[in-house]
Amino acid sequence: MVVGQTAVVPVNFSDISGHWAEANIKKAVSGGIVKGYPDGTFKPNRTVTRAEFAVMLMNALKPQGEGAALTFTDTAKIGSWAQKAIAKAVQAGIIKGYEDGSFRPDAVITRAEMAAMIAAALGQTNQADATTGFADDKDIPTWAKASVAFVKQADIVQGKGNNQFAPGDNATRAEAVTVLLNMLAQKSNKNVSGLKAR
């Protein structure tokens, strides 16, 4: 074994061969961001819940500490497998929950919510006057516009066909890992470039 290199874990799922995100799935699994299922599948087209995405996001960022105490009205519904990751995301200001005080761990995450969490993870603050440049900009919720504009500009999230962002569409496991890998690439580029003039 060579010192300074990480061992590559072989990743063989029965359902990713030829999938558009096959290479990203293998990279994300090897990097500890996400796991497959006990039956040997990855289920790349399966939707992702808010709790699952929070766990993937925290696995990608690897923050230190125990996290904040969870005070959501539905904290009891958050599985023990996700509680620590969500607590860390709350402490980091990445997750705030809904206006009614809930987190809704089992709700399928939307593309707008995913963009907001990623932008927050990269320290982006919301600007009320943001425009995204997507053809369906009017359909993007006001609270997500600045985040969507940021993740587009940073090449973290791409639009769908006809320059549509599709903010209300649910994110799949393949999309989630691809976006998280793009986020990590952006984060490392930012660290490398430092205070480059723009």
C-alpha positions in Angstrom: 0.0 0.0 0.0 1.3 3.4 -0.9 1.4 6.0 1.8 -0.6 9.1 1.2 -3.1 7.5 -1.1 -6.5 6.4 -0.1 -7.6 2.8 -0.8 -10.3 2.6 -3.4 -13.2 0.5 -2.3 -14.6 -1.7 -5.1 -18.1 -0.6 -5.9 -20.3 -3.2 -7.7 -24.0 -2.6 -7.8 -26.3 -4.6 -9.9 -28.4 -1.6 -11.1 -25.9 1.1 -12.1 -24.2 -0.3 -15.2 -24.7 2.2 -18.1 -26.5 4.7 -15.8 -25.6 8.4 -16.6 -24.3 8.8 -13.0 -22.5 5.4 -12.7 -19.0 7.0 -12.3 -20.3 9.6 -9.8 -22.2 6.9 -7.8 -19.0 4.8 -7.5 -17.0 7.9 -6.5 -19.6 8.9 -3.9 -19.8 5.5 -2.4 -16.0 5.2 -2.3 -15.8 8.6 -0.6 -18.2 7.5 2.1 -21.0 10.0 1.1 -23.6 7.3 0.5 -24.1 3.6 0.7 -26.0 1.0 -1.4 -28.7 -1.3 -0.2 -28.1 -4.7 1.4 -29.5 -6.5 -1.7 -26.5 -5.2 -3.8 -28.4 -2.4 -5.5 -28.0 1.4 -5.4 -31.4 2.4 -6.7 -30.1 5.5 -8.6 -33.6 6.7 -9.7 -35.1 6.4 -6.3 -36.1 9.7 -4.6 -34.2 11.1 -1.6 -35.9 12.2 1.6 -34.8 15.3 3.5 -33.3 13.1 6.2 -31.3 11.0 3.7 -30.0 14.1 1.9 -28.9 15.7 5.2 -27.0 12.5 6.0 -25.3 12.5 2.5 -24.5 16.2 2.9 -22.9 15.8 6.3 -21.0 12.7 5.1 -19.6 14.8 2.3 -18.7 17.8 4.5 -17.5 15.7 7.5 -18.1 18.5 10.1 -16.7 18.2 13.6 -18.7 18.3 16.8 -21.9 16.8 18.1 -24.4 19.3 16.5 -27.2 21.3 18.0 -30.1 20.0 20.0 -33.0 19.1 17.7 -36.1 21.2 18.6 -38.2 20.4 15.6 -41.9 19.7 16.4 -41.4 16.3 14.7 -38.0 15.4 16.1 -39.4 12.1 17.3 -40.0 11.1 13.6 -36.3 11.6 12.7 -34.6 8.1 12.7 -31.7 7.5 15.0 -29.5 6.9 11.9 -30.1 10.5 10.8 -30.3 12.5 14.0 -26.6 13.3 14.4 -26.2 14.4 10.8 -29.3 16.7 11.1 -28.0 18.1 14.4 -24.7 19.0 12.8 -26.5 20.6 9.8 -28.7 22.6 12.2 -25.6 23.8 14.1 -23.9 24.8 10.9 -26.9 26.8 9.8 -27.6 24.5 6.8 -31.0 23.3 7.9 -33.7 25.5 9.5 -36.8 23.5 9.0 -40.3 24.7 8.0 -42.2 27.8 9.3 -44.4 25.5 11.4 -41.3 24.3 13.3 -41.2 20.9 11.6 -38.3 19.2 9.8 -40.3 16.6 7.8 -37.6 14.0 7.6 -39.5 11.6 5.4 -40.7 14.2 2.9 -39.0 13.8 -0.5 -36.5 16.6 -1.0 -37.2 19.0 -3.8 -34.5 20.4 -6.1 -35.1 23.9 -4.6 -34.5 22.5 -1.0 -31.4 20.7 -2.2 -30.0 23.9 -3.7 -30.8 25.9 -0.5 -29.0 23.4 1.7 -25.9 23.3 -0.6 -25.7 27.1 -0.9 -25.9 27.3 2.9 -23.2 24.6 3.3 -20.9 26.8 1.2 -21.7 29.9 3.2 -23.9 31.7 0.7 -26.3 34.2 2.1 -29.7 34.9 0.5 -30.2 37.9 -1.7 -33.7 39.0 -2.3 -33.1 40.3 -5.8 -31.4 37.2 -7.2 -32.3 36.0 -10.7 -31.4 32.5 -11.8 -31.4 32.7 -15.6 -33.6 29.6 -15.8 -36.6 29.7 -18.1 -38.9 28.7 -15.2 -37.4 31.4 -12.8 -40.9 32.5 -11.9 -41.6 29.0 -10.5 -38.6 29.1 -8.2 -39.7 30.0 -4.6 -38.4 33.4 -3.4 -36.6 31.8 -0.5 -34.6 29.6 -2.9 -33.8 32.0 -5.7 -30.4 33.2 -4.4 -29.4 29.6 -3.7 -30.5 28.4 -7.1 -28.6 31.3 -8.8 -25.5 30.4 -6.8 -25.5 26.7 -7.4 -26.0 27.4 -11.2 -23.3 29.9 -11.3 -20.9 27.6 -9.4 -21.7 24.7 -11.8 -23.0 22.6 -8.9 -26.5 22.1 -10.3 -27.5 22.0 -13.9 -30.9 22.7 -15.3 -33.1 20.1 -17.0 -34.2 20.2 -20.7 -35.2 23.6 -22.2 -33.2 25.4 -19.4 -35.7 24.4 -16.8 -34.6 24.2 -13.1 -37.8 22.3 -12.1 -37.7 23.5 -8.4 -40.5 21.3 -7.3 -39.2 18.1 -8.8 -37.9 15.5 -6.4 -34.2 14.8 -6.5 -33.1 11.2 -7.2 -30.2 9.4 -5.5 -28.1 9.8 -8.7 -28.8 13.5 -8.8 -28.0 14.0 -5.1 -24.6 12.3 -5.3 -23.7 14.2 -8.5 -24.6 17.5 -6.9 -22.7 16.7 -3.7 -19.6 15.8 -5.7 -19.9 19.0 -7.7 -20.2 20.9 -4.3 -17.0 19.3 -3.0 -15.2 20.2 -6.3 -16.4 23.8 -5.9 -15.3 23.8 -2.3 -11.8 22.6 -3.1 -11.5 25.0 -6.0 -12.5 27.8 -3.7 -9.9 26.7 -1.1 -7.2 26.5 -3.8 -7.9 29.8 -5.5 -8.2 31.7 -2.2 -8.9 35.4 -2.7 -8.6 35.5 -6.5 -9.7 38.9 -8.0 -12.9 38.8 -10.0 
